[in-house]
Amino acid sequence: MEAQGYPLPEHSKSKSASALSRFLNVYDWSTRSVIRTTRNRIIQEILSECPKGRKPFLQVIIDLTTLEKFGKFRGFQNLVRVYHGKCGLHLVVVYLVVGRWRVPWSFRVWRGKGTASPAQLGLKMIGCLPKKLTKHFHVMVLVDTAFGTVEFIHSVRQKKYHVIAGIACTRKLADGRCVAQLYKRGQQLYLRG
């Protein structure tokens, strides 16, 4: 930020423009009230997509996303972990999808081994979905293999929600075979457990 004729944050070599912007801007509003107001507006917009007649589907996509970090971060030392070979901040993110709307709704930080698993964090966030939405829509939960645990699937089904989950190819079937040994689409399967 020295007076060298390059006053814009984009010219900084030591910090990113967005980091400098956050440092230089001071906001006097409550972050919680901004989130609350934004969520209320999102609910209004999603409900406006709800036509009369049959209940439409609300897709709830749950994903594990890694914000890769390199180096030492004292403020994040309890949050930065290595998971599947990636070092960084691991977030379980929930997206709501209705019609033309795809909105990030909430997230939780996975804090590592010995804490709640990504699947358990996803279940907590499903439990926190607003009743205004779940009563107007059929809820369909879409997840990948990280969330395809028996506990997760049973808990989502107990809430009377539909679930589509990816299954690892090493997962065992009730008859002892692996999922990888299947050759035909559309078969009804019974997983072990």
C-alpha positions in Angstrom: 0.0 0.0 0.0 3.0 2.3 -0.3 2.7 5.3 -2.6 4.4 3.7 -5.6 1.7 4.5 -8.1 -0.2 1.2 -7.7 -3.0 2.0 -5.2 -5.4 -0.9 -6.2 -5.4 -4.1 -4.1 -4.9 -6.2 -7.3 -1.3 -5.0 -7.4 -0.3 -6.4 -4.0 2.3 -9.1 -4.2 2.0 -10.4 -0.6 -1.8 -10.7 -0.1 -4.8 -11.3 -2.4 -7.1 -8.5 -3.4 -10.0 -10.1 -1.6 -8.0 -10.4 1.7 -7.0 -6.8 1.5 -10.5 -5.7 0.8 -11.8 -7.6 3.9 -9.0 -6.0 6.0 -9.7 -2.5 4.9 -13.5 -2.6 5.0 -15.3 -2.1 8.3 -18.9 -3.1 8.6 -21.1 -2.1 11.5 -24.0 -4.6 10.9 -24.7 -7.8 12.6 -23.6 -10.8 10.5 -26.3 -13.0 12.1 -29.0 -10.5 11.1 -27.7 -10.4 7.5 -27.7 -14.2 7.3 -31.3 -14.3 8.8 -32.6 -11.7 6.4 -30.9 -13.4 3.4 -32.3 -16.8 4.4 -35.8 -15.4 4.7 -35.6 -13.9 1.3 -34.3 -17.2 -0.1 -37.2 -19.0 1.4 -39.7 -16.5 -0.2 -38.1 -17.0 -3.6 -38.1 -20.8 -3.3 -41.7 -20.9 -2.2 -42.6 -18.7 -5.2 -41.4 -21.6 -7.4 -44.0 -23.9 -5.6 -46.8 -24.3 -8.1 -50.4 -25.3 -7.1 -51.2 -29.0 -7.4 -48.7 -31.8 -6.7 -45.9 -31.1 -4.4 -42.7 -30.4 -6.3 -39.3 -31.8 -5.2 -36.8 -29.8 -3.1 -33.3 -31.3 -3.8 -31.0 -31.1 -0.9 -27.4 -31.7 -2.1 -24.8 -32.4 0.6 -21.2 -32.3 -0.4 -17.8 -32.4 1.3 -15.7 -29.5 -0.1 -12.0 -28.9 0.7 -10.5 -25.4 0.8 -6.9 -26.4 0.4 -4.4 -24.6 2.7 -0.6 -24.7 2.6 1.7 -23.3 5.2 1.0 -22.6 8.9 -2.2 -20.9 10.0 -2.3 -20.3 13.7 -5.9 -19.2 13.7 -6.9 -22.4 11.8 -4.6 -24.9 13.5 -7.5 -26.8 15.0 -9.4 -26.8 11.8 -6.9 -27.6 9.1 -6.7 -31.4 8.6 -5.6 -33.9 6.0 -8.4 -35.9 4.5 -8.0 -38.3 1.5 -4.6 -36.7 0.8 -5.9 -33.1 0.8 -4.7 -30.7 3.4 -7.1 -27.8 4.2 -10.4 -26.8 5.7 -13.0 -29.5 5.0 -16.5 -28.2 4.8 -19.8 -30.1 4.6 -22.0 -27.9 2.5 -25.8 -28.1 1.9 -27.3 -26.7 -1.3 -31.0 -26.3 -1.9 -32.2 -26.8 -5.5 -35.7 -25.9 -6.7 -36.5 -24.9 -10.3 -33.9 -22.3 -11.4 -32.7 -21.8 -7.8 -29.5 -23.5 -6.5 -28.6 -21.9 -3.2 -25.9 -22.7 -0.7 -27.9 -23.0 2.5 -25.5 -24.0 5.3 -22.1 -25.5 6.1 -20.3 -27.2 9.0 -16.5 -27.6 9.4 -15.3 -31.2 9.7 -12.8 -31.0 12.6 -11.0 -34.3 12.1 -10.9 -37.8 13.5 -12.6 -38.3 16.8 -15.3 -35.7 16.1 -18.6 -35.9 14.2 -18.1 -37.5 10.8 -19.1 -35.7 7.6 -22.2 -37.9 7.4 -23.2 -37.0 11.0 -22.7 -33.3 10.2 -24.9 -33.7 7.1 -27.6 -35.3 9.2 -27.6 -32.4 11.7 -28.0 -29.9 8.8 -30.9 -32.0 7.3 -32.6 -31.7 10.7 -32.2 -27.9 10.6 -34.0 -27.5 7.3 -36.8 -24.9 7.7 -40.3 -26.4 8.2 -41.6 -23.8 5.8 -39.8 -25.6 3.0 -40.1 -29.2 4.1 -43.9 -29.0 4.3 -44.3 -27.5 0.8 -42.0 -29.9 -1.0 -41.0 -33.5 -1.3 -37.5 -33.5 0.0 -34.9 -35.5 -2.0 -31.4 -35.7 -0.4 -28.6 -36.2 -2.9 -25.2 -37.3 -1.6 -22.0 -39.0 -2.7 -20.2 -42.0 -1.3 -18.8 -40.1 1.7 -22.3 -39.9 3.1 -23.6 -43.3 2.0 -23.4 -44.9 5.4 -26.1 -47.1 6.8 -26.8 -44.6 9.7 -27.2 -41.7 7.2 -29.5 -43.5 4.9 -31.7 -44.9 7.7 -31.9 -41.5 9.4 -32.9 -39.7 6.2 -35.6 -42.4 5.5 -37.0 -42.0 9.0 -37.7 -38.4 8.2 -39.7 -39.6 5.2 -37.3 -38.0 2.8 -36.1 -39.6 -0.4 -32.4 -40.3 -0.6 -30.1 -40.9 -3.6 -26.6 -41.9 -2.4 -23.5 -42.9 -4.2 -22.2 -46.3 -3.0 -18.5 -47.3 -3.0 -17.6 -50.1 -5.4 -16.1 -52.0 -2.5 -19.4 -52.1 -0.5 -20.6 -55.6 0.2 -24.0 -56.9 -0.8 -26.1 -59.2 1.4 -25.1 -62.2 -0.8 -21.4 -61.5 -0.2 -20.5 -60.0 -3.6 -19.1 -56.5 -4.0 -20.9 -53.7 -5.8 -18.1 -53.7 -8.4 -19.1 -57.3 -9.5 -22.5 -56.1 -10.7 -22.9 -55.8 -14.5 -26.5 -54.8 -15.1 -28.2 -51.4 -14.3 -31.5 -51.2 -12.5 -31.1 -54.2 -10.3 -32.6 -54.2 -6.9 -29.9 -54.6 -4.3 -29.6 -55.4 -0.7 -26.5 -54.1 1.0 -24.9 -55.8 3.9 -26.0 -54.0 7.1 
